[in-house]
């Protein structure tokens, strides 16, 4: 049974930082792409960042490029999202996701097979 468990969310002031973690179990972690998505109230789920397994390529939404960094530790079966210079518009529930296999598209939620329960990030102005 695949499980993805996010942690690290919370309340932070604008300009602050948070680091989200996603611990994975039940899958061959070092062979699958991982992604982060977010969903704000009344809005659709949107892509934030993704990282491949083989060449460690990373992908970012334009809205977070230069502020967020995705990374992974295959020894710990964990993927991270370092979020700096946070803005109130970053407020959302953040979800970790995994693909069963590398499909070559990382910014569409429909390409992901497994999801965590989400962690709330709130940025106050």
N, C-alpha and C positions, 0 to 999 in steps of 0.2 A: 504494500500500500504506500503510495507516494504521499509524502507530507512536506509542505513548505510552511515554515513558521517565521513570521516577521516579528521584529522587535526594534526598539529604538525611537519610536515616534514620541511626540509630546508637544508641549507648548513652548514656543520660542519667540523672541522679539524679532522684528524685521532687522536684517543684517546679520543675524546669528547663524549658527550652524547646528546641524544634526547629522548623525550617522545611523542609517538604517541597516539592519542585518536580516538575512534570510537564511535560515538553517534548513537544509534539504535532507530528506531520508527516503529510502525506498526506490531510488533511481541511481543510475550510473552517472553521478554528478559530473565527473570530469569529461563526459562525452556529449553533453547537451548544452545548447544555448540557454541563457537566463536573461530575464528582462524585468524591468520595473515599469509599472503603470500607475496612474492615479485617477481618482474620480472625485470631483467636487460635487456638492449638492446641486441637483438640477442639471448637471452636465454629463456628457458621455465620458466613458473611460478613455483616457488618452495615454499614449506612449510617452515614457520619460527617458529610458535608457535601456541598452541591451549589450550583452557581451557574449561572444562566441566561445567555444570551448577549445578549438584547436589553435587558432592563430591569435587568440586574445584580442581580436578586433572589437572596438567599442563603437556604439552608435548613440546619438543623443537627439532629443527634440530640440528644435531651435530655441525654444523658450528657456531651456536649462543649460545650454551649451556654455562652457566657460565657468559655470557655477557648480555643477554637479559632476561627480566622478563615480563611475561604476567600476567595481573590481571584484575579483573572486579569489578564494583560497580553496583550491581543490582538495588539499589535505584535510581541511575542516568542513568540507561540503557546505560552504557558506559563500553567499554573494553579498556585497555591500553596496550601499549608495551613500556616498559622502555628499552632503548638501551644504553649500556655503552661500553667503550673501542671500539668505532667504528673504522672500518677498511675501506680502499678504496673499498674493495670487497663487502662491505655492500651496496654500491650504487645501488639503484633500485627504482622502484615505488612500494610502499607498499600498499597492499590491505587488508581490513578488510572483513571477510566473516562470514556467519551464516548458521547453519544447521536448517532445519525445525524441526528435532527431533534428539535425540541422536542415532547415528548409530554405534558407537563403533570404527570408524576409523576417525582419525582427520588429518592425514598428506597428504591426497590426495584431490586436489582441486575439483575433480568430486563429492565429497561427500557433497559439500556445495551448498546451494540453493540461497543464496543472497550475493551480492557483493557491496562494496562501489566503488567510482569512482577512488580511489587511491590517494596517496600523495607521492611526490618525496622526496627521501632522497639522498643527495649527500655528500660523504665523501672525502675530499681532502687530499692528502698526504703531 
